Amino acid sequence: MKTKITTKIPHSVVLFNQKQVRRYWNEKKEQWYFSIIDIIEILTKSSRPRKYWNDLKSKLSNEGSEVSEKIGHLKMIAPDGKKRKTDVASTETLLRLIQSIPSPKAEPFKLWLAKVGKERLDEIADPEKAFNRAIKTYSQKGYSKEWINQRLKSIEVRKELTDEWQTRGVKEGIEFAILTDEITHAWSEMSIKQYKKFKNLKKENLRDNMTNLELVLNMLAEATTTEISKEKKPKTFPANRQIAKQGGKIAGNTRKEIEKQTGKKIVSSKNIKQLRSQKLKKLN
């Protein structure tokens, strides 16, 4: 029998030697579930990691290995941006699975798994560590202190909004995505898809590629939406959608006023790589 994972768990990505590994945190069990395909690709360098995994899974099953019985299934964001079902495993199961994969990276990967597991437990005990780790990560990527402060604040604002949506019965996933798109379009006059294309982004996080002012306006849109929702207490998804438009429109009006006063467009086509390159040129 496959492991059934029903606990609501947040999605995130962690890096191993600059390679992305998708993961989910199970609050009830207090453990990570990692995408097996991502790990197979890193350890084997296979151009067809899915086939490699299917073959290995069949081999383990034929051998009667209990590892194959502990594989779970979760929807994770695929490279095309859509959520698709993928095989996942806990840290303990992965450590046993890795023993079946001949790879020089096996040992360092085991140490990495132990490290990321401990980091999450540390963050639960002391949430400030999560912020400190985020600051360090963004700093290493070359972001300014001012931008990092704005970005961390935007995460807090976003959490308040999603908590409010959950209170109003909005479903996490597609409904969250629709409302977020409505807010973004209302203030920037672009859908998230158009916005990412405008910045020449693919899998990258849109907020991580916003300028300080773009982040501020996005925060204003989401914070305003939260406050309107708390006052109006919408009971249906269409009502929540209307409020999302209202919150975004208020930030959109602010954007237009700033553009009128400065004569400059707020929504920038530049992504973080271009912004960083521009900053270096000024310093030189």
C-alpha positions, -999 to +999 in steps of 0.1 A: +000+000+000+013+035-009+018+060+018-011+084+019-002+120+028-032+140+037-018+167+060-018+202+044+018+211+038+036+241+023+056+238-009+092+250-012+124+244-031+159+238-017+192+237-035+218+210-035+249+221-055+228+247-073+202+221-084+166+225-073+149+199-051+112+203-046+099+195-011+068+196+012+067+200+049+043+178+068+033+197+099+017+167+116+047+144+112+072+172+114+092+159+084+100+168+048+089+149+018+112+153-012+106+148-049+123+116-058+127+125-095+147+156-086+170+136-064+174+108-090+184+135-116+210+150-093+226+117-082+226+099-116+229+129-140+205+110-162+189+128-191+158+106-184+155+105-146+118+095-148+127+063-167+156+056-143+132+059-114+105+037-129+131+010-136+145+013-101+110+013-086+102-019-105+134-035-093+128-027-057+092-039-059+103-072-075+129-076-047+102-072-021+119-040-007+097-022+018+111+011+005+088+009-025+058+007-001+068+039+016+067+061-015+040+088-014+023+109-040+019+147-039+012+174-064+043+196-069+050+225-093+065+211-125+090+231-147+060+243-168+045+260-137+016+235-133+011+212-103+016+176-113+016+144-092+051+132-084+066+105-062+079+117-029+097+102+001+106+112+036+142+117+046+144+082+062+130+065+031+153+085+008+184+076+028+175+039+022+167+046-014+200+062-021+218+030-011+204+015-043+218+043-065+255+040-073+267+076-072+298+095-059+274+122-046+255+097-024+275+105+008+274+143+005+237+141-003+231+121+029+247+148+049+227+175+030+194+157+038+203+155+075+211+193+074+179+205+057+158+183+081+174+198+112+171+234+098+133+231+096+130+217+132+153+246+144+130+271+126+099+256+143+116+261+177+128+296+168+110+312+138+135+340+138+160+315+123+139+312+092+141+349+086+179+350+093+184+321+068+163+340+042+183+371+047+216+352+043+203+335+011+192+367-005+224+384+005+244+357-011+224+362-043+234+399-043+202+416-032+205+449-013+195+451+024+167+475+015+153+450-010+156+421+014+137+440+041+109+447+016+109+411+004+106+397+040+078+421+047+060+410+015+061+374+027+044+385+060+018+405+041+011+375+018+007+352+047-019+375+063-038+375+030-038+337+025-049+333+062-078+356+055-087+337+023-087+304+042-110+320+068-134+330+039-134+294+025-111+301-005-095+268-016-057+267-016-043+260-051-063+271-081-086+296-063-056+312-045-039+315-080-070+331-096-073+357-068-036+364-069-038+369-106-067+393-102-048+414-077-017+415-099-036+424-130-055+452-112-024+470-100+001+463-128-023+459-157-007+425-164-016+389-155+011+370-137+019+351-169+022+383-189+043+399-161+068+370-160+070+370-198+077+408-196+106+401-173+118+371-193+112+347-165+103+310-167+105+291-134+118+320-114+097+336-086+081+368-099+085+387-065+122+378-064+126+397-096+106+428-087+122+462-080+117+478-045+088+499-058+071+470-075+073+450-043+058+479-023+029+483-047+023+445-047+023+446-009-001+475-009-025+456-032-024+424-010-026+443+023-056+464+010-073+432-002-069+417+033-084+447+050-114+450+027-120+412+031-120+415+069-145+443+067-169+428+041-165+392+051-172+377+017-190+343+017-185+332-019-156+329-043-170+355-067-173+379-038-136+373-029-127+378-065-144+412-066-125+422-034-092+411-049-099+434-079-107+463-055-076+458-035-054+456-066-071+487-081-063+509-051-026+500-056-030+505-093-042+540-088-012+547-065+011+534-093-005+557-119-001+587-096+036+579-090+041+575-127+023+608-133+046+626-108+078+610-119+072+605-156+086+570-152+070+536-156+069+515-124+064+480-138+099+472-151+109+446-177+142+441-158+147+409-138+172+405-109+201+395-132+196+427-153+191+448-122+222+434-105+242+440-137+230+476-139+240+481-102+275+468-109+279+491-139+271+521-117+296+511-091+323+507-117 
